[in-house]
Amino acid sequence: MKEVLEYIVKSLVNNKEVVAVEEQVKGKNTNFVVTVDEKDLGSVIGRAGAIANSIRTVVQALNTSHGRVGIKFNGNK
């Protein structure tokens, strides 16, 4: 899941070197913290969060543990 999330995010941003995905697993629940360049944050979130919600939907569909998956997006200066 982490690799797919990183691939999707890198395909949306201009500064691919800054992209970092941190995975935190607690039981069946998985949380991802995605860090991108501050200038690329809008490209990942999209208008009214549409792109971010689409990314969450894809990652949840890949989830095989049947737990919850959370994704938080951060901008890096």
N, C-alpha and C positions, 0 to 999 in steps of 0.2 A: 504494500500500500504506500509506504513512504516513497519508494522509487517512482511510482506513478504520479503521486502528488508533486514531487519535485520536477518531474518531466513536464507536467501540465503548467506549473507556475513558470518554469524557465521558458516555455514556449510563448508566454504572454508578456514577458518583461524585456526591456532593452539591456539592462545591466545584469547579465546572467551570473557573473562571478560572485555577486553579493548574496544570491539566493541560498538560504539555509533552512533546512527542515529538521526540527527537533521532535522526537517521538517520546511520549510519556505514557506508559501502560500501567493501569491500575485494575487488576482483575480482568474482566472482559471489556472494560472501557479503555479507549485509546484517545489521547489528545495530541494534536500536532500544533506546534508553534512554527509558523512560516514567517521568515524574515526576508524582506526584499528591500531594495533601495527605496528611499522615501519618494523619489520621483516616479517610481513604478507602482506605488501602492494603489493608485486609482485604476490602473490597468488590471490589477488583480481583483479588486473589489467590484468595480463596474458601477454603473448607474443604479442607485438604490440597492446595491448589494447583489445584483443579478448574477454576475460572474462568480462571486464568492459562493453564492447559494448553489450554483451549478457545479462548482468544484466539490462542495460538500456532498451533493447528491451522487456524484460519480464515486467518490471515496467511500461513501456509505454502501454503495452497491457492491464494491469490492470487498467489503468487510465480511470475513468468514466466521468471526467469533460470536456474531449475533449480539454483540455489546454495542454501546454507543460510541460514536466517533465525533470528536469535536475538533474544529480547526480555528485557530486564532491567527490573524494576519498582523504583522508588525512592520513598521517602516524603519529602516536603518539610515542614519545620517551619513 
